[in-house]
Amino acid sequence: MANSLISVQIIPKTKTYEDVIPLVDAAIKIIDDAGVKYEVHPLETTMEGELSELLEIIQKMNEKMIELGSINVITQVKMLYQPTGITMGTLTEKYR
């Protein structure tokens, strides 16, 4: 069972203030390619998995933004670490 939930919002800054949605899409693709469970929401994406793996994904997301032309990246992260195990469903099941 996963031991962490991490919600991440990535905000790339570009040189000429062009649309950053393609960059955000590239960041979400990194999550998808990693094979972890995730949900995309309007202002952030939540991932479920092992803490070290999720933090590595966030690092790759930031590196990709620079590779794609961002001059810097703001990354906002909310994290729940629970060694006994946690899932997104555990926290949201009463609302579904």
C-alpha positions, 0 to 999 in steps of 0.5 A: 500500500502507498505511504504518501499522497502528494498534491502538486501544482507546477507553475512554469515561467516562460521568457515571453509569457506564452501559454504554459498549458502545454508545459503543464501537460508535459508535467502531467505526462511525466506523472502518467509515464511513472505509472503511479495512481493520480488524479488531475484537478483544476488547480493541482494533481494528486499522486499516490505512492511511495514518498521517495518515488513521488518526490523523484517525479516532482524533480523530473517535472521541474527539470522538464519545465526548464528543458522546455524553455522555462526560466524558472518554476514555482512548485507548490506541494501538499504532502501526507506521509503515513507509513501505515498506508494511505490512499486517495479513496480513504480520504474521499470515500465518504464524498463519493 
